[in-house]
Amino acid sequence: MQKQYGLTWEIHQQFGKMSLIRQKSKDKKLNMKLATIMDHCKRMQCWVTMKRFMVGRDAWIFKNCDLGNKKNTRKEKRMNLWDIEWKLKKLEYSKVDEFANDMRIMFSYLLGYPQRSEIHKIAIQITQAFELSWKTMKKKWMLQGK
């Protein structure tokens, strides 16, 4: 009986060490994930920027144009505002530049329309507005030291 008790005690000690190791590895993974998540303030500013395009006067372009569902013959990455919104919600962006790159990919698809089309003209205006506001935000973040 005493041997059995000693054996179970050792098993409990080993199990305790194993669960402690598991907990430490979970904490490490969580800390690594938190370290790769974009700053909350920056994420909210990216969210506002994206929402302006979703509800702005030219939002019809993003609603009417099928940005991500067409058959992709060139195997290029397609992005739309709903994909970007989903990534912001799921905290998939670790850097603000990833968000900006996805926005630029989406704009590049709109710029692929014929130059005389209304969509292309508006896409140029939207791209220029985004780049200007993005440049301003980056300067602001650099001044704040974030």
Sequence and secondary structure as in RCSB ss.txt:
>XXXX:A:sequence
MQKQYGLTWEIHQQFGKMSLIRQKSKDKKLNMKLATIMDHCKRMQCWVTMKRFMVGRDAWIFKNCDLGNKKNTRK
EKRMNLWDIEWKLKKLEYSKVDEFANDMRIMFSYLLGYPQRSEIHKIAIQITQAFELSWKTMKKKWMLQGK
>XXXX:A:secstr
 HHHHHHHHHHHHHHHHHHHHHHHHHHHHHHHHHHHS  HHHHHHHHHHHHHHHHSTTHHHHHHS SSSS  SS 
     HHHHHHHHHTT  SSHHHHHHHHHHHHHHHTTS TTSHHHHHHHHHHHHHHHHHHHHHHHHHHHT 
